[in-house]
Amino acid sequence: MSTYTTVQGDTWDLIAYKLYGDENCADVLMQINYPYLDFFVFPAGVILNAPEISRSEDDFDIPEWREGEDEEL
């Protein structure tokens, strides 16, 4: 497990996007960093645990109308 040190203005979803490329992973960060749930906007210097998340393409919810969109490009 690695860590992430916040910068002024970080939010849970922004941190999740920075670490995992998906703001929907914020719930994983929040579960493992329970003592910091009172923060909505972080100050600088808070050290959070950042677990490894293994996700396959099947884990991403893609609407039916977008499926196959990348293949056309």
HELIX and SHEET records of a PDB file:
HELIX    1   1 TRP A   12  TYR A   20  1                                   9    
HELIX    2   2 GLU A   23  CYS A   25  5                                   3    
HELIX    3   3 ALA A   26  ILE A   32  1                                   7    
HELIX    4   4 TYR A   34  TYR A   36  5                                   3    
HELIX    5   5 GLU A   57  ASP A   59  5                                   3    
HELIX    6   6 GLU A   64  ARG A   66  5                                   3    
HELIX    7   7 GLU A   69  GLU A   72  1                                   4    
SHEET    1   A 2 SER A   2  THR A   5  0                                        
SHEET    2   A 2 ILE A  47  ALA A  50 -1                                        
END                                                                             
